[in-house]
Amino acid sequence: CVLFFDEVDAMGASRSDLKQSAMRHVINQFLAELDGVESNNDGVLILAATNAPWSVDPAFRRPGRFDRIIFVEPPDESAREDIFKTMLQGKPVEDIDTAKVAAAAKDYSGADINAVIDIAVEEKLRESMSKGTVQPITTKDLLKAVKQHRATTLEWFSSARNYALYANESGLYDDILKYLKIKK
C-alpha cells in the first residue's frame, strides 16, 4: 500500500507554532498512526510532498516516519519541452517549436508552464472572438506568454537558499546547495 500526502506542511506544521490549537491533537494522532502503535505498518509506504520542508515539525522527520528528504529539481529543458507537448495536446496549435519555447522557459516548473499556456489560450480566445474563427496558438504566442509570467521557482529558491545556508546543521538541504552550485 502506498499513501501519498501532498502539501504535508499543512498537516505537519510545527506544533510549537500552534500553541493551544486543536490541530496539535490531529498532528499527534497522525504521528501515532505513522508509528503503527495500534497496528502493524509493514508493507505500507508513506510518502509526502511539500514546498516548505523547513516548516514541517521535526517529529515528522524522525526515523521511521518521513526520515528522508528528497529534493526534486525543476524540469530541465528536455523535460520542459515534453511538458509543453503534453499540455498543448488537444488545443488548437500551429507549428509549435516546443524546443524554442522550453529554452525560453528556463527555471519554469510544470505549474509555471501550465500558466504560460493558459495565458496564451486566453489571448487566443480574445482574438478568436474578435475575428469570428478559431485562431491557433503559435510559438510566438507562447514566447509572449513566457515573457508575461515569471518562474515561481525563483522565489522558492531564494527562501530555500537561506534555509540551506543558515539552518542546515543536519545536512537536510545539501541537495539544494548542490543544485544552486553553492559550496558551504
ABEGO torsion letter per residue (X at the ends): XBBBBBGAAAAABBAAAAEABAAAAAAAAAAAAAAGAABBABGBBBBBBBABAAABBAAAABBGBBABBBBBBBBBAAAAAAAAAAAABGBBBBGBBAAAAAAAABGBBAAAAAAAAAAAAAAAAAAAAAAGBBBBBBAAAAAAAAAABBBAAAAAAAAAAAAAAABAAAGAAAAAAAAAGBBX
